[in-house]
């Protein structure tokens, strides 16, 4: 199962715009700007953004927050008809949660070469030893997703150098 770089739906970009809104909200609160939404039947049913700093919780990743919200709304841990849109390639923890929730499709904006589990470091989404697989589409609004992250870390480095001096 290869990673698809062509959006399957014209709505992929529109939904990624919504995930980018969540990423920007996270960044405005001092969080690493990663945003996620969960879509079911062409409607957003859950949103999440990184909240590790504010919550002091290492599991407060955008994807997990969106998955938890969707599971509460649907009153089911199984989300077999959902699609997750996230601005950054998921880590092992988040990809594992998607596998556990039986999510069939993931769309992410930009690669995470340091922690990505859906093509960068690992390919857990297509590991044939597991009983579930996730179809992955990479690239809708890749540049915008990457820019939000890069700008955030540039500001952080500038602010650190001012504080240290």
Secondary structure as UniProt FT lines:
FT   HELIX           11..28
FT   TURN            29..30
FT   STRAND          35..40
FT   TURN            41..42
FT   STRAND          43..49
FT   HELIX           52..55
FT   TURN            58..59
FT   HELIX           62..74
FT   TURN            80..81
FT   STRAND          82..88
FT   HELIX           92..100
FT   TURN            101..102
FT   STRAND          105..110
FT   TURN            113..115
FT   TURN            119..120
FT   HELIX           124..126
FT   TURN            128..129
FT   STRAND          135..138
FT   TURN            140..141
FT   HELIX           142..164
//
